[in-house]
């Protein structure tokens, strides 16, 4: 566990590691921590609300280095649910297009991972924040408009199946920035002919940083309250939400 920076260090510039809770947006975390900290904050890589795990937050002068952290490779673990698809490629929308999976074998499941390793082209989900013609892709999707997002080059250095318990397949992925694990889950299901969607996702590493060294939001809040208490201008109301 890395030492917790003091309030002075946070205001000057630091990197803090947060274990993002389920159903929180990355900006929810930023907004929660900003109030007791009173420092400039930014995160280095968005996590979807249904994902948990490592969120790097830069403070003070370190916000100028956000792009440096964003470019680092990422590691994820999670579960792909086979035998159905969802419009958002995860559980933000309802499963549909159910198909049988009884014919799937371990050999087939393992073999299908190979086409998604190395340097590949990946189409982002239409339910994403990518801009097309000045609008977010999800704005088109939510209004029922059909759009096509061009495939983008990404690199997946590892796509391992860590456990198989159909319809769930547990995985570990190491990939470049810009990789959508939701798209990987969808494309993997398509390759198997039965469909698939992302059932669970956790970011475990960003470069050399690990979620094992991260603190939960409430742990960080408790530390920040103590730090504010040491400052002469501390007011209890600053931590209210």
ChimeraX attribute file (.defattr): number of C-alpha atoms within 10 A of each C-alpha:
attribute: neighborCount
match mode: 1-to-1
recipient: residues
	/A:1	9
	/A:2	10
	/A:3	7
	/A:4	16
	/A:5	16
	/A:6	16
	/A:7	22
	/A:8	13
	/A:9	13
	/A:10	23
	/A:11	18
	/A:12	14
	/A:13	20
	/A:14	20
	/A:15	23
	/A:16	20
	/A:17	24
	/A:18	24
	/A:19	24
	/A:20	28
	/A:21	19
	/A:22	14
	/A:23	12
	/A:24	15
	/A:25	18
	/A:26	23
	/A:27	14
	/A:28	13
	/A:29	19
	/A:30	17
	/A:31	14
	/A:32	17
	/A:33	20
	/A:34	18
	/A:35	16
	/A:36	24
	/A:37	21
	/A:38	15
	/A:39	19
	/A:40	17
	/A:41	22
	/A:42	22
	/A:43	23
	/A:44	21
	/A:45	21
	/A:46	14
	/A:47	20
	/A:48	17
	/A:49	16
	/A:50	19
	/A:51	23
	/A:52	25
	/A:53	25
	/A:54	30
	/A:55	27
	/A:56	26
	/A:57	23
	/A:58	25
	/A:59	25
	/A:60	18
	/A:61	16
	/A:62	18
	/A:63	19
	/A:64	12
	/A:65	14
	/A:66	19
	/A:67	12
	/A:68	10
	/A:69	19
	/A:70	19
	/A:71	15
	/A:72	18
	/A:73	19
	/A:74	24
	/A:75	22
	/A:76	21
	/A:77	21
	/A:78	23
	/A:79	23
	/A:80	27
	/A:81	24
	/A:82	28
	/A:83	24
	/A:84	22
	/A:85	26
	/A:86	19
	/A:87	17
	/A:88	21
	/A:89	27
	/A:90	24
	/A:91	15
	/A:92	15
	/A:93	11
	/A:94	12
	/A:95	18
	/A:96	12
	/A:97	11
	/A:98	14
	/A:99	14
	/A:100	13
	/A:101	16
	/A:102	9
	/A:103	7
	/A:104	15
	/A:105	11
	/A:106	9
	/A:107	8
	/A:108	11
	/A:109	17
	/A:110	13
	/A:111	12
	/A:112	16
	/A:113	17
	/A:114	12
	/A:115	12
	/A:116	21
	/A:117	18
	/A:118	14
	/A:119	14
	/A:120	13
	/A:121	14
	/A:122	20
	/A:123	17
	/A:124	22
	/A:125	22
	/A:126	22
	/A:127	17
	/A:128	16
	/A:129	13
	/A:130	15
	/A:131	12
	/A:132	14
	/A:133	6
	/A:134	7
	/A:135	11
	/A:136	15
	/A:137	23
	/A:138	20
	/A:139	17
	/A:140	16
	/A:141	17
	/A:142	11
	/A:143	8
	/A:144	9
	/A:145	10
	/A:146	10
	/A:147	12
	/A:148	11
	/A:149	14
	/A:150	10
	/A:151	11
	/A:152	12
	/A:153	13
	/A:154	20
	/A:155	19
	/A:156	20
	/A:157	16
	/A:158	17
	/A:159	22
	/A:160	16
	/A:161	18
	/A:162	12
	/A:163	12
	/A:164	16
	/A:165	9
	/A:166	14
	/A:167	16
	/A:168	19
	/A:169	20
	/A:170	19
	/A:171	19
	/A:172	20
	/A:173	21
	/A:174	22
	/A:175	24
	/A:176	20
	/A:177	17
	/A:178	17
	/A:179	21
	/A:180	17
	/A:181	22
	/A:182	22
	/A:183	21
	/A:184	25
	/A:185	26
	/A:186	27
	/A:187	20
	/A:188	22
	/A:189	23
	/A:190	18
	/A:191	16
	/A:192	18
	/A:193	15
	/A:194	20
	/A:195	25
	/A:196	33
	/A:197	30
	/A:198	28
	/A:199	21
	/A:200	18
	/A:201	24
	/A:202	22
	/A:203	23
	/A:204	22
	/A:205	22
	/A:206	25
	/A:207	12
	/A:208	8
	/A:209	17
	/A:210	21
	/A:211	22
	/A:212	15
	/A:213	15
	/A:214	22
	/A:215	21
	/A:216	16
	/A:217	18
	/A:218	12
	/A:219	12
	/A:220	19
	/A:221	19
	/A:222	13
	/A:223	17
	/A:224	23
	/A:225	19
	/A:226	15
	/A:227	17
	/A:228	21
	/A:229	13
	/A:230	12
	/A:231	12
	/A:232	7
	/A:233	7
	/A:234	15
	/A:235	12
	/A:236	10
	/A:237	9
	/A:238	14
	/A:239	18
	/A:240	8
	/A:241	7
